[in-house]
Amino acid sequence: MVLEYVENTLQLITNLVALLMCLFQYISSKKKGWLYATVFFVTSLMSSYYWTAYLVIMGKTPGISNLFSYLGWNIAFIFLLILVLRMKSSEELRSFHFLMLIPIPLNLWQLSIYIPFGTISNTIYQVFVLTVVECFAFQSIGWYFKNRDSVKQPPHVATAAILYSFCEFGMWTSSSFEGPVANLYYPFSFLTSFDYLILVWALTLTYKPVSGNNKEKKADNKYQTYLKAIYFSVVMICCAGGILIGSWMHKLMTANLGAGTESELYNIIPVILILISLFLVIFAAG
């Protein structure tokens, strides 16, 4: 259980840090890649916060069939796909490479393993979108190796997207088994959190800053550091406040209500948590 708390808290923090970095990079450069990455992380934050808060308050993880559990991540997958597509040239996008076919049979096999454990439509949606992400990401890798004499940069973002998708599939697949295979869930989860930062790094390598006045850079970096610290602190305070509200409601219900009423009102807590997570997303995006 302790490992679950560490896993979810780490994912929430790395999600927030990656969001903060992408948001400030977009404000500074106005590059569209940073914008799509920001939306990817801000929607991921919705589910990361909900999952963490639910675990802390209810003492267990939410059901995998729960719409609230994956709402943010399901939206985020779409923006990861958009990010991968927008980082391509028109020639690359029209190209074909046999590597693009690799994810299809592998992911169909994985789908057959864990489709009985969740809502069928939700599971198919997740597998489909991430498979498309992988196919286009492998397209970028194939394009690079085929044209590496003329292509200036390696496909950093595509590689990071493949790693993220691989870790997601690793978590889903390992959670469908028992015994030693199930223990792989946590390494894949920690790698997913780490890959949030890898995706930011990949975009940083793609958008190498143009050299300029060092004094202006230092002053701007110092100013941004203060803003990032304030932003991070405010969002974390909001996260903690939401968890405290949920904990207070949980204690009130268990202490003062009968079993029947408690069972009915228990459904209110997830609704409150998703509303708080939506507030965090609106605040972060604003």
Secondary structure, 3 states (H helix, E strand, C coil): CHHHHHHHHHHHHHHHHHHHHHHHHHHHHCCHHHHHHHHHHHHHHHHHHHHHHHHHHHCCCCCCCCHHHHHHHHHHHHHHHHHHHHCCCHHHHHCCCHHHHCHHHHHHHHHHHHHHHCCHHHHHHHHHHHHHHHHHHHHHHHHHHHCCCCCCCCCHHHHHHHHHHHHHHHHHHHCCCCHHHHHHHHHHHHHHHHHHHHHHHHHHHHCCCCCCCHHHHHHHHHHHHHHHHHHHHHHHHHHHHHHHHHHHHHHHHHHHCCHHHHHHHCCHHHHHHHHHHHHHHHHHHC
